[in-house]
Amino acid sequence: FKIMGGQDKQGFPMKQGVLTNGRVRLLMSPGDQCFRGYGRRNGERRRKSVRGCIVSPDLSVLNLVIVKKGENDLPGLTDEEKPRMRGPKRASKIRRLFNLTKDDDVRKYVNTYRREFEVNGKKHSKAPKIQRLVTPETLQRKRRKAAVKKAKHEKSHTEAAEYHKLLMQRLKEQRERRSESLAKKRAMRTASQASKE
């Protein structure tokens, strides 16, 4: 067995790295072991009681993990094979678990941890919904999104070009009108000066 943790009679947990068999009060911040990070202010630190990682008679619970199987079976623990209740949901992790390639269909392998149960005499089965599964529909949606984005970009580009062309035309017309009005004014001025002479 390997000791993974435990609690004392008052419910204070053991903390890895605290080399004592008693209880100590440590200043903790969110993200630390034995400290709830949610429901707190940003960067808030609290002084909390924890027990050291050395086993003592004050402990009421000791969490153990089987590292190596012995010669004899433990009744109710290693003598019977229990099916895996929950497996991975993400497609890439299912592939890694069953050593699949990208060509294999992941949906067939979820049935290995499909749970079957009865409710009011009817048989039901439950399997996890596969996340991040790349199907033809998702690829089609991706292509459509890209096409819509490209069409929008091209449309805005052409509209900007047309607007620029129209603006240049209007400016040219404005310049022409202005030069015509200036020419008229000059002609009138020269005519008035000639009449005075």
Secondary structure, DSSP 8 states (H G I E B T S, - for coil): -EEEEEEETT--BB-TT---SSEEEEEE-TTSTTS--TTS-TT--EEEEEE-SS--TTEEEEEEE--S--SS--TTTTSS----S----BHHHHHHHHT--TTS-GGGGGGGG-EEEEETTEEEEE----BS---HHHHHHHHHHHHHHHHHHHHHHHHHHHHHHHHHHHHHHHHHHHHHHHHHHHHHHHHHHHHH-
